[in-house]
Amino acid sequence: MILPGDLPYLRWVLLKLLASEGGGYWAADGSMARGLDSLGFGASMAQVRAALIWLGSVDAVETRTTGENISAILTQTGLDVVEGRQMLPGIKRPLHLDMEG
């Protein structure tokens, strides 16, 4: 479970996961949750979906909803945030997380 104070980090990690796929692919909430799990970021599905919706509201991702599932694709704004060219309030890079590559 992600605590409220960790939400800015969760949002950044989601952007980084999308960027690691080359940035041009839609990713489903389930695959994003599994990616978070593999990094030790155990977020609930509700937290993943809420974070994706929030990221969509600040134009860091584009989202689409099918039933209760949410898919996202990285936008240029999201890529700029991940690559350190832009800052958005509510998104922070976890200092302890090494996801380079």
C-alpha positions as CSV (number, residue, x, y, z in Angstrom):
1,M,0.0,0.0,0.0
2,I,1.2,3.5,-0.9
3,L,0.8,6.1,1.8
4,P,-0.5,9.6,0.8
5,G,3.0,11.1,1.2
6,D,4.3,8.6,-1.4
7,L,1.9,9.5,-4.2
8,P,4.3,12.0,-5.9
9,Y,6.9,9.2,-6.1
10,L,4.3,6.7,-7.4
11,R,3.3,9.1,-10.1
12,W,7.0,9.5,-11.2
13,V,7.6,5.8,-11.3
14,L,4.5,5.2,-13.4
15,L,5.8,7.8,-15.9
16,K,9.2,6.1,-15.8
17,L,7.7,2.7,-16.5
18,L,5.8,4.2,-19.5
19,A,9.0,5.8,-20.8
20,S,11.0,2.6,-20.4
21,E,8.7,1.0,-23.0
22,G,9.9,3.6,-25.5
23,G,7.1,6.0,-24.7
24,G,5.0,5.1,-27.7
25,Y,3.0,2.3,-26.3
26,W,-0.3,2.0,-24.4
27,A,0.1,0.2,-21.1
28,A,-2.8,-1.3,-19.1
29,D,-3.2,-0.6,-15.4
30,G,-2.6,-4.3,-14.6
31,S,0.8,-4.3,-16.3
32,M,1.7,-1.0,-14.6
33,A,0.8,-2.6,-11.2
34,R,3.0,-5.6,-12.0
35,G,5.8,-3.3,-12.9
36,L,5.4,-1.4,-9.7
37,D,5.4,-4.7,-7.7
38,S,8.7,-5.7,-9.4
39,L,10.2,-2.5,-8.1
40,G,8.9,-3.0,-4.5
41,F,6.3,-0.3,-5.0
42,G,3.3,-2.3,-3.8
43,A,0.4,-0.1,-4.9
44,S,-3.2,-1.3,-5.0
45,M,-5.0,-1.3,-8.3
46,A,-7.2,1.5,-7.0
47,Q,-4.1,3.6,-6.3
48,V,-2.6,2.8,-9.8
49,R,-5.8,3.8,-11.5
50,A,-6.2,7.0,-9.4
51,A,-2.5,7.9,-10.2
52,L,-3.1,7.4,-13.9
53,I,-6.2,9.5,-13.9
54,W,-4.3,12.2,-12.0
55,L,-1.4,12.1,-14.5
56,G,-3.9,12.4,-17.3
57,S,-5.4,15.5,-15.6
58,V,-2.0,17.3,-15.7
59,D,-1.3,16.1,-19.3
60,A,1.6,13.8,-18.4
61,V,-0.2,10.8,-19.9
62,E,-3.2,10.3,-22.2
63,T,-5.6,7.8,-20.7
64,R,-8.5,5.7,-22.1
65,T,-10.9,3.6,-20.1
66,T,-12.5,0.3,-21.0
67,G,-14.9,-0.8,-18.3
68,E,-13.0,-0.3,-15.1
69,N,-9.6,-0.8,-16.7
70,I,-7.4,2.2,-17.6
71,S,-4.7,2.3,-20.2
72,A,-2.1,5.1,-20.5
73,I,0.4,6.4,-23.0
74,L,3.2,8.9,-22.2
75,T,2.9,12.4,-23.5
76,Q,5.7,14.8,-24.3
77,T,5.0,16.5,-20.9
78,G,5.4,13.2,-19.1
79,L,8.6,12.4,-20.9
80,D,10.0,15.9,-20.1
81,V,9.2,15.3,-16.4
82,V,10.9,11.9,-16.4
83,E,14.0,13.3,-18.2
84,G,14.2,16.2,-15.8
85,R,13.4,18.9,-18.3
86,Q,10.2,19.9,-16.6
87,M,8.8,19.8,-13.1
88,L,5.1,19.3,-12.2
89,P,3.8,19.8,-8.6
90,G,2.7,16.5,-7.3
91,I,5.4,14.4,-9.1
92,K,8.8,13.6,-7.5
93,R,11.6,11.2,-8.4
94,P,12.3,8.7,-5.7
95,L,15.9,9.2,-4.6
96,H,16.4,5.6,-3.7
97,L,15.1,4.1,-6.9
98,D,17.6,3.2,-9.6
99,M,15.6,2.7,-12.8
100,E,18.2,4.0,-15.3
101,G,18.6,2.2,-18.5
